[in-house]
């Protein structure tokens, strides 16, 4: 059960970060769509752990937005 919940937290954290990155123009300048997707995945791989608390909160309280989600 712990492994499954860890996977759910990680996948939720990755999704939250990916959503946030895709909403910004940072990875659109002078990049093809393929380059942009690769750059976004590299960022998600590197920084998803920073969204673990937000992911846990979202999973425990689906109706409430986190501090990162408000930005």
N, C-alpha and C positions, 0 to 999 in steps of 0.2 A: 504493500500500500504506500509506503514512503516513497519508493521509486516512482510510482505513478503520480503522486502529488508533486514531487520535485519536477517531473517532466511537464506537468500542467502549469506549474509556476513559471518554469523556464520558457515554455512556449508562449504563455501570456505576456511575460516580460519582453520577449522578443517582438511580439506583435505590437505591444504598446510603443516600443522604441521605433519600430519600422513605420508605424502610423505617423509618429511625430516627425521622423526624418523626411518621409515622403511629402509631408505637408509644407516643408520648407523649400526655398529655392536653392539651397546650398549645393545640391548635387545635380543641378540642371545646366549650369554654366559650362559651355564648351565640352559637353559630354554627349556621346551617343546614348541611346536608350540602354544598350547593353553595358556600356561603361558605367552608367548611372546605377543600374541594378547591381553590378559587381561592387561598386563603391558602397552602396547602401548595405549590402550583405556583410561587407568587411566591418563596417561600423557597428552593425547589429551584433556580429560575432564578438567584437571587442568590448562593447559597452552594455550588453543586455543585462548584466548583473546589477547595474545601477538602478534598474527598474523592478527588482525583485520585491521590494516593499510595496510599490504601486500595484504590481501584479497580485500579490497576496491580498492586499486591501480590496482590489476589484473582485477577486474570487470570493472573499468572505462577505463583502457588502456590495453586491452588483449595482445597486442604485446610487451609490455615492461616487463622485469624481475625486480623483487624487490631486495632489498639488501639481504634479507634472502635467496631468491632463488639462488643467486649467490654463496653462500657458499657451 
